[in-house]
Amino acid sequence: MPYVKSVCVHTTVERSLRYILNPDKTENCVLTTSTNCIADSRDAYLQMKAVYDYYARDTFNSPPPLSGKGTVKAIHYIMSFADSENVTPELAHKIAKAFVRKNFGDDVQAVIATHVDASHIHNHVIINSYSLSGRSIMLTAPRCAKQERPQTVYAEPLE
């Protein structure tokens, strides 16, 4: 069972997307996929921005406030697998896609990337904080904006 943690992204969504979609980490982007957006950092950013700006009271590229962290633009999940689990990159990627579908539904914008550059296989998932229907995704990451440390959860194994 993978260890999953979430980190709220307040201002650096495009930079986070560029990081997770790095071809050197994802076998030349073979291990990348997306839901309701394009798996390209710039295009995904613009598509997520359009949905966020339509539904939120804030703008996607608004500067951080003078005090506090500001609104959550996206949620970045990191899903790590222990070496003892013998998970292949393809299986890890399949687990990440199932994680997104099961926990957030079909109308979420998500970019999924499986990294194979480290000593352990891990997934990155960036989810827009608003779905295509305007539902706030922050409800699935309780009190994410107010936490000092990242939210930690466990993903259920595939059956």
C-alpha positions in Angstrom: 0.0 0.0 0.0 1.5 3.3 -1.0 2.1 6.2 1.4 0.3 9.3 0.2 0.8 12.9 1.4 -0.8 16.0 0.1 0.6 19.5 -0.1 -1.5 22.6 -0.9 -0.2 24.7 -3.8 -0.9 28.4 -3.2 1.1 30.2 -5.9 3.4 27.9 -7.8 1.0 25.7 -9.9 2.8 26.1 -13.2 6.2 25.4 -11.6 4.8 22.3 -9.8 3.4 21.0 -13.2 6.7 21.6 -14.9 8.5 19.6 -12.1 6.2 16.6 -12.2 6.1 16.5 -16.0 9.9 16.5 -16.3 10.8 14.1 -19.1 14.0 13.0 -17.3 11.9 11.7 -14.4 9.0 10.1 -16.4 10.7 8.1 -19.1 10.3 10.9 -21.6 6.7 11.6 -20.5 5.6 8.0 -21.2 4.5 7.7 -17.6 2.3 10.8 -17.6 -1.4 11.2 -18.1 -4.1 13.7 -17.4 -7.8 14.0 -16.8 -9.9 16.8 -18.3 -6.7 18.8 -19.3 -3.6 18.2 -21.4 -0.5 16.6 -19.9 1.7 19.5 -20.9 2.7 21.9 -18.1 1.8 25.1 -19.9 -1.5 23.8 -21.4 -2.6 22.1 -18.1 -1.8 25.3 -16.3 -3.9 27.4 -18.7 -6.8 24.9 -18.6 -6.8 24.7 -14.8 -6.6 28.5 -14.6 -9.7 28.9 -16.8 -11.7 26.6 -14.6 -10.4 28.1 -11.4 -11.0 31.7 -12.5 -14.6 30.8 -13.6 -15.6 29.4 -10.2 -13.3 30.9 -7.5 -13.6 34.3 -5.9 -9.8 34.7 -6.4 -7.7 34.5 -9.6 -5.4 31.6 -10.3 -2.3 33.7 -10.7 -3.0 36.2 -7.9 0.0 37.2 -5.8 0.3 35.8 -2.3 -1.2 37.9 0.4 1.0 40.0 2.7 0.2 37.7 5.6 -0.9 34.0 5.4 -0.7 31.6 2.5 -3.6 32.7 0.4 -6.1 30.5 -1.3 -5.4 26.9 -2.4 -5.1 26.8 -6.2 -4.2 23.1 -6.5 -3.5 20.1 -4.4 -0.2 18.1 -5.0 -0.3 14.5 -3.9 2.8 12.4 -3.7 2.4 8.7 -3.6 5.4 6.6 -2.6 5.9 2.9 -2.8 8.3 0.9 -0.7 10.9 -1.2 -2.5 9.5 -4.3 -0.8 6.2 -3.8 -2.7 7.9 -4.6 -6.0 5.6 -2.2 -7.9 6.4 -1.6 -11.5 6.2 1.9 -12.9 3.2 0.9 -15.0 1.4 -0.5 -12.0 2.2 2.6 -9.9 0.8 4.8 -12.7 -2.4 2.7 -12.8 -2.8 3.0 -9.0 -2.5 6.8 -9.3 -5.2 6.9 -12.0 -7.5 4.8 -9.9 -6.8 7.0 -6.8 -7.9 10.1 -8.7 -11.0 8.5 -10.2 -12.1 6.9 -6.9 -11.4 9.9 -4.7 -12.3 12.9 -6.9 -14.6 11.6 -9.7 -14.7 12.1 -13.4 -15.0 15.9 -13.5 -11.7 16.8 -11.8 -8.7 18.2 -13.6 -5.7 16.2 -12.7 -2.2 15.6 -14.0 -0.5 12.4 -13.0 3.2 11.6 -13.4 5.1 8.5 -12.3 8.7 9.3 -11.5 11.4 6.6 -11.9 14.5 8.7 -11.3 14.8 8.1 -7.6 15.7 4.9 -5.7 11.9 4.3 -5.2 9.0 4.6 -7.6 6.6 7.4 -6.8 3.7 9.3 -8.3 2.8 13.0 -8.4 -0.7 14.0 -8.9 -1.7 17.7 -9.2 -5.5 18.4 -8.9 -7.2 21.7 -9.6 -9.0 22.9 -6.4 -12.2 23.3 -8.5 -13.8 20.6 -10.6 -15.3 21.2 -14.0 -18.8 21.5 -12.3 -17.5 24.0 -9.8 -17.3 21.7 -6.8 -14.5 22.7 -4.4 -11.9 19.9 -4.2 -10.6 21.3 -0.9 -13.3 19.3 0.9 -11.4 16.1 0.1 -8.2 17.4 1.8 -9.5 18.5 5.2 -8.3 21.8 6.5 -5.5 21.7 3.9 -5.0 25.4 3.8 -4.7 25.7 7.6 -2.2 22.8 8.2 1.3 23.4 9.1 2.4 20.0 7.9 1.2 18.1 4.8 -1.9 16.0 5.0 -1.1 12.3 5.2 -3.4 9.5 4.0 -3.1 6.0 2.8 -4.3 4.8 -0.6 -6.2 1.6 -0.8 -4.6 -1.1 -2.9 -6.1 -2.1 -6.2 -8.2 -5.3 -6.2 
